[in-house]
Amino acid sequence: MESFGTKGRGPKIVAIGGGTGTSTILRGLREHTANLTAIVTMFDSGGSTGLLRRDYGLPPFGDLRQCLLALGEVNEGTRPIRDALEFRFGGESSLNGHSVGNLFMAALASLSDDLERCIEQLSQILQVQGRVLPVTLGKADLCAELEDGRIIHGETHIDLRTAPLPRIRRIFLDNAVEANPRALQAIAEAEAIVIGPGDLYTSILPIFLVQGMAEALSASRATRIHVCNLMTKLGETDGFKASDFLRELEHYTGGTHLDWAIVNTSVPPGTVQTMYEDEGAQLVEADMDAVRRHVNGICAASLATDHLPLRHAPDALGAAVMRIVRAGRVRRCHPMKPPAHGNFAALDLKIPTCQPS
């Protein structure tokens, strides 16, 4: 596997999102560069995080914790604390459902009354290579207006609502919050920005509802990359094709056109697809002609694991991102027309360079 060399070196890459998707991309990239920054959503309201928010008024820790663990060193010194932080209580106790990592971060944040100091302390313990930044230090809840006019308050209620499931018309925050200045600085200094994968309406798009984030992305000179999800999600992205994810991103980022899209082309085994279909999820269709209307470069590759739960393979995804970083931005064409021959790039991981379509 190609690498950019020793720790502390490599291109400055910012990953935007939260949860499993962003932690996957971080694991895939950490072997290539130590100059990684994760900008993480701060609107989770379910599970252990939700209990701590309601009972103690603490910020959501879950997505931050996952990203810190993804960037942390795995060795004999850190393994015991990693295992403990990933432990989740079960049974009938009052701690049922609580993550030890969330409780530990709650203690650190309470002692210092400073979320960023809490993150710095846990980063030292885990020997993190890179940075994890909350997108905002303000407090707000995510809300959604459905196509039937109903308003849903709270990320977990949007994420786990029951049938019937009208489409989401729009999402918004119940309180205006400003972007973390460190997050804005990271975007300004980035050589590449990776958005996704992750739940579109509850992990990815909410980040661009934070004041200053959409503008920072638009002004950035970095190579801007979207990693398309593998599967649709019931009640959120039913029937979405790859181009639909890009369309929504453009809408919530003020019309910003990204440079590249990474689209999975592999088909999981039938048994895996059946399990997801039983949950109302389907494989995201790679509608390349429509994708070309939104970006000037496509990396189409086999990126998925072949087992449950279906995920992007970190090594394959990291390699795809790094190939795009080397290729750089592609000249933008008219946004409403498919690019003509010569100003559109297609990237095949089997070949060493960026090729025109």
C-alpha positions in Angstrom: 0.0 0.0 0.0 1.3 3.4 -0.9 1.9 5.8 1.9 2.9 9.4 2.2 5.6 8.5 4.6 6.2 9.1 8.3 3.8 10.3 10.9 3.3 14.1 10.9 3.5 14.2 7.2 1.1 13.9 4.3 -1.6 16.0 2.7 -4.0 18.0 4.9 -7.4 16.2 4.6 -10.6 17.1 6.3 -13.4 14.5 6.8 -16.8 15.9 7.4 -19.6 13.8 8.9 -20.1 11.6 11.9 -20.6 8.1 13.3 -19.6 4.9 11.5 -19.1 6.5 8.0 -16.6 9.1 9.1 -14.7 6.7 11.4 -14.4 4.3 8.4 -12.9 6.9 6.1 -10.5 8.0 8.9 -9.3 4.4 9.4 -8.7 4.2 5.7 -6.7 7.4 5.5 -4.6 7.3 8.6 -2.1 5.0 7.0 -1.5 7.6 4.3 -1.3 10.9 6.2 -1.2 12.1 9.8 -2.6 15.5 8.8 -6.2 14.4 9.3 -9.0 16.5 10.8 -12.5 15.2 11.4 -15.3 17.8 11.7 -18.1 16.0 13.5 -21.8 16.6 13.7 -23.1 17.6 17.2 -26.8 17.0 17.0 -27.1 13.3 18.0 -29.9 12.9 20.6 -30.4 9.2 21.0 -29.1 6.3 23.2 -26.5 7.0 25.8 -25.7 10.4 24.3 -29.3 11.4 24.5 -29.6 10.4 28.1 -26.5 12.5 29.0 -27.9 15.5 27.1 -31.2 15.3 28.8 -30.0 14.5 32.3 -26.9 16.7 32.5 -27.1 19.2 29.6 -23.9 17.7 28.1 -23.0 17.8 24.5 -23.3 14.7 22.4 -20.2 12.5 22.6 -21.0 9.5 20.5 -19.7 10.6 17.1 -16.7 12.3 18.6 -15.8 9.1 20.5 -16.0 7.0 17.3 -13.7 9.4 15.4 -11.2 9.6 18.3 -11.0 5.8 18.4 -10.6 5.6 14.6 -7.6 8.0 14.8 -6.1 6.5 17.9 -3.1 4.2 18.0 -3.8 0.5 18.5 -1.0 -1.0 20.6 -0.5 -2.8 23.9 -0.5 0.4 25.8 -3.8 1.7 24.4 -5.7 -1.5 23.9 -7.1 -1.8 27.4 -8.5 1.7 27.4 -9.8 1.3 23.9 -11.7 -1.9 24.9 -13.1 -0.1 27.9 -14.2 2.9 26.0 -16.0 0.8 23.5 -17.8 -1.2 26.2 -21.6 -0.7 26.5 -23.6 -1.8 29.6 -26.5 -4.1 29.2 -28.9 -5.9 31.4 -31.4 -4.4 33.8 -29.2 -1.9 35.5 -29.7 1.8 35.4 -26.6 1.9 33.2 -28.2 -0.2 30.5 -27.3 1.2 27.1 -24.6 3.6 28.3 -21.3 3.6 26.6 -18.3 3.7 28.9 -16.7 6.1 26.4 -19.6 8.5 26.6 -19.5 8.4 30.4 -15.7 8.9 30.5 -16.0 11.9 28.2 -18.9 13.2 30.3 -16.7 13.1 33.4 -13.8 14.9 31.6 -16.1 17.6 30.2 -17.7 18.1 33.5 -14.4 18.5 35.3 -13.1 21.1 32.9 -16.4 22.6 31.6 -14.6 22.6 28.2 -15.5 20.2 25.4 -12.4 20.9 23.4 -10.2 20.3 26.4 -12.0 17.0 27.0 -11.3 16.0 23.4 -7.6 17.0 23.8 -7.2 14.9 26.9 -8.8 11.8 25.4 -6.7 12.3 22.3 -3.6 12.2 24.4 -4.8 9.0 26.1 -5.6 7.3 22.8 -2.4 8.6 21.1 -4.5 10.1 18.3 -2.8 11.0 15.1 -4.8 14.0 13.7 -7.6 16.1 15.2 -11.3 15.6 16.0 -13.3 18.9 16.1 -17.0 19.4 16.9 -18.6 21.4 14.1 -20.0 23.8 16.7 -19.7 24.5 20.4 -23.2 25.9 20.5 -26.4 23.9 21.4 -29.1 23.1 19.0 -31.5 20.3 18.1 -32.1 19.0 14.6 -35.6 19.3 13.2 -37.3 18.0 10.1 -40.4 19.0 8.2 -42.0 16.0 6.4 -43.9 16.2 3.2 -47.2 15.9 5.0 -46.4 19.1 7.0 -45.5 17.5 10.3 -42.5 18.8 12.2 -40.2 16.3 14.0 -37.9 17.6 16.8 -34.7 15.8 17.6 -32.3 13.8 15.6 -33.3 10.4 17.1 -37.0 11.0 16.4 -36.1 11.7 12.8 -33.8 8.7 12.6 -36.0 6.2 14.3 -39.6 7.4 13.5 -42.1 4.7 12.8 -44.5 4.1 9.8 -46.0 5.9 8.0 -42.8 7.5 6.7 -43.4 10.5 4.5 -40.3 11.9 2.8 -38.3 14.6 4.5 -39.0 18.0 2.9 -36.3 19.9 4.7 -34.2 19.8 7.8 -33.3 22.8 10.1 -31.9 23.6 13.5 -34.1 24.9 16.3 -31.4 27.4 17.3 -28.8 29.3 15.2 -25.3 28.1 16.1 -22.0 29.3 14.7 -19.3 27.1 13.4 -16.3 26.2 15.6 -13.5 28.6 14.4 -11.1 25.7 14.4 -13.3 23.8 12.0 -13.4 26.8 9.7 -9.6 27.1 9.8 -9.2 23.4 9.0 -11.4 23.8 5.9 -9.5 26.9 4.8 -6.1 25.1 5.1 -7.3 21.7 3.7 -5.9 20.2 0.5 -8.8 17.8 0.3 -12.2 17.7 1.9 -14.1 14.4 2.1 -17.9 14.5 2.8 -19.6 11.3 3.8 -20.4 8.5 3.9 -23.1 8.6 6.5 -26.8 9.2 7.2 -27.6 12.0 4.8 -30.2 13.9 6.8 -29.1 13.2 10.3 -25.2 13.1 10.1 -24.1 14.9 6.9 -26.4 17.7 5.9 -26.9 19.0 9.5 -23.3 20.1 9.5 -24.0 22.6 6.7 -26.9 24.1 8.7 -24.2 25.5 11.1 -23.5 29.1 10.3 -20.3 29.5 8.3 -19.9 25.9 7.2 -21.5 26.1 3.8 -19.7 29.3 3.0 -16.4 27.8 4.1 -16.9 24.8 1.8 -17.8 27.1 -1.1 -14.7 29.3 -0.6 -12.3 26.4 -0.2 -9.7 25.7 -2.8 -9.3 22.1 -1.6 -10.3 19.1 -3.8 -13.9 18.5 -2.5 -15.0 14.8 -2.6 -18.3 13.1 -1.8 -18.3 9.5 -0.8 -21.7 8.2 -1.8 -23.6 5.8 0.6 -23.8 2.1 -0.2 -27.4 1.7 0.8 -30.6 3.8 1.0 -32.3 4.3 4.4 -35.9 3.8 5.1 -37.8 7.1 5.6 -34.8 9.2 4.6 -33.3 8.3 1.3 -35.8 5.8 -0.1 -35.2 5.3 -3.8 -32.2 7.6 -3.9 -29.6 7.2 -6.6 -26.1 8.4 -6.3 -27.0 11.7 -8.0 -29.8 12.4 -5.5 -27.2 12.5 -2.7 -25.2 15.0 -4.6 -28.3 17.1 -5.4 -29.2 17.4 -1.8 -25.6 18.3 -0.8 -25.6 21.1 -3.4 -28.9 22.4 -2.0 -27.7 22.5 1.6 -24.3 23.9 0.7 -25.8 26.9 -1.2 -25.2 25.5 -4.6 -21.6 24.4 -4.1 -20.5 22.0 -6.8 -18.1 19.3 -5.5 -15.2 18.1 -7.6 -15.4 14.4 -7.3 -17.8 11.6 -6.3 -16.7 8.2 -5.1 -19.4 5.7 -6.1 -19.4 2.0 -5.2 -19.9 -0.4 -8.1 -19.8 -3.7 -6.3 -22.9 -5.8 -5.6 -23.1 -7.5 -2.2 -24.2 -11.2 -1.9 -27.9 -11.9 -2.3 -28.2 -12.8 1.4 -26.8 -9.5 2.5 -29.1 -7.6 0.1 -32.1 -9.6 1.3 -31.4 -8.6 4.9 -31.3 -4.9 4.0 -34.4 -5.2 1.8 -36.3 -6.6 4.8 -35.4 -3.4 6.6 -36.6 -1.3 3.6 -33.0 -0.5 2.4 -31.7 -1.0 -1.2 -28.4 -0.7 -2.9 -27.7 2.9 -4.1 -27.8 2.9 -7.9 -24.7 4.3 -9.6 -26.5 6.6 -12.2 -23.3 7.9 -13.7 -24.8 10.1 -16.4 -26.8 12.0 -13.8 -23.8 12.1 -11.4 -21.7 13.8 -14.2 -24.1 16.8 -14.0 -23.0 17.5 -10.4 -19.3 16.7 -10.4 -16.4 16.8 -12.9 -14.7 13.7 -11.7 -16.0 10.2 -10.7 -14.1 7.4 -9.0 -16.2 4.3 -9.6 -14.8 1.2 -7.7 -15.6 -1.9 -5.8 -15.6 -0.5 -2.2 -18.0 -2.5 -0.1 -17.4 -5.4 2.2 -19.3 -8.6 1.5 -20.7 -9.3 4.9 -23.1 -7.9 7.5 -23.2 -5.1 8.4 -22.4 -3.8 4.9 -19.7 -1.1 5.1 -17.2 0.6 3.0 -13.9 -1.3 3.2 -11.5 1.2 4.9 -8.4 0.3 2.9 -10.2 0.5 -0.5 -11.9 3.7 0.4 -8.7 5.3 1.7 -6.9 4.3 -1.5 -9.6 5.8 -3.6 -9.4 9.1 -1.8 -5.7 9.3 -2.0 -5.8 8.7 -5.8 -8.1 11.6 -6.1 -5.9 13.8 -3.9 -3.1 13.1 -6.3 -5.2 13.8 -9.3 -6.5 17.1 -7.9 -9.4 19.2 -9.0 -11.0 18.9 -12.4 -12.0 22.0 -14.4 -15.6 22.9 -13.8 -18.0 22.9 -16.7 -21.5 24.4 -17.0 -23.5 23.0 -14.0 -26.6 22.1 -16.0 -24.9 20.3 -18.8 -23.0 17.0 -18.9 -19.3 17.7 -19.3 -17.9 17.5 -22.8 -15.1 15.2 -23.7 -11.8 16.5 -22.3 -13.1 18.2 -19.2 -14.5 15.3 -17.3 -12.3 12.8 -15.4 -13.0 9.2 -14.6 -10.8 7.4 -12.2 -10.3 3.6 -12.3 -8.3 2.2 -9.4 -6.8 -0.3 -11.7 -4.9 2.4 -13.6 -2.4 4.8 -12.2 -3.6 8.1 -13.6 -6.7 10.2 -14.1 -8.3 9.5 -17.4 -10.6 11.7 -19.5 -14.0 10.3 -20.4 
